Amino acid sequence: MTRGNQRERDRLKAQKAASSQKSKNGKTGSEMQRDKEQVAQIMRQKQQEAEEKRKAEAAKAGSSSGGGK
């Protein structure tokens, strides 16, 4: 029931594969901060455009249903 050195070889293979993988984040703190600011600016712009669109639709809906007695 022994596996010989297969377990040891598998362990070394897994260790080698794990060490060769690139780390999750290779950015410096300032690069990460800059990227966060860029994403935040894009999101603010999208939110502003959506808000303007909502206001325009509300104004359009308000003026067209103004009455007709």
N, C-alpha and C positions, 0 to 999 in steps of 0.2 A: 504494500500500500504506500510505499514511499515514492516520492516524485523525483528523487535524485536532486540534481541541481537546477531543475526546471523553475522552481519557485524563485531561486536566487537570480537566475537569468531574467525572468520576467520582471523582478523587482528592479534590476539594473536597467532593463530596457525602458520601463516606465519612468525611472528617475532621469534617464538621458533625455527622453521625450519631454518631460516637464521642464528640464533645464534649458532646452533649446527653444521653448516657446517664448515669444516676446512678452514682456510685461504689459499689463493692461494700459498703462499710461506712461508715455515717454516725454510728456510736456513739462516744462518748468512752471513754477507758480505764476509767473507773469504771463506766460503764454496761455495758461488756463484761464486766468482772469480776463485777458483780452478776448478770448473766444466766448466767454460767458457774457461779456458786455456786448459783443456783436449779436449774439443770439437774443439777448434782452432787447436790444434796439430794434431788431426785426419784429419781435413779438409786440413791442409797443406800437410800431407802425401798423401792424396788422389789426391790432385792437382799435386803433384810432380810425382806420378805414372802415372797420365793421360798425363802429359807433356812428360814423357819418352816414353810412348806408342805412342804418336803422332810423336815424333822424329824418333822412330824406323820405324813406318809405312812410314814416309816421306822418310827416307833413303832407305827403301826397294823399294818404288815406284820409286824413283829417279834412282836407279841402274838398275832396271829391264826395264825401258823405255829409257835406254841410247842410243839406236839407233841400226840400223841393215841394213845399205845401202850396 
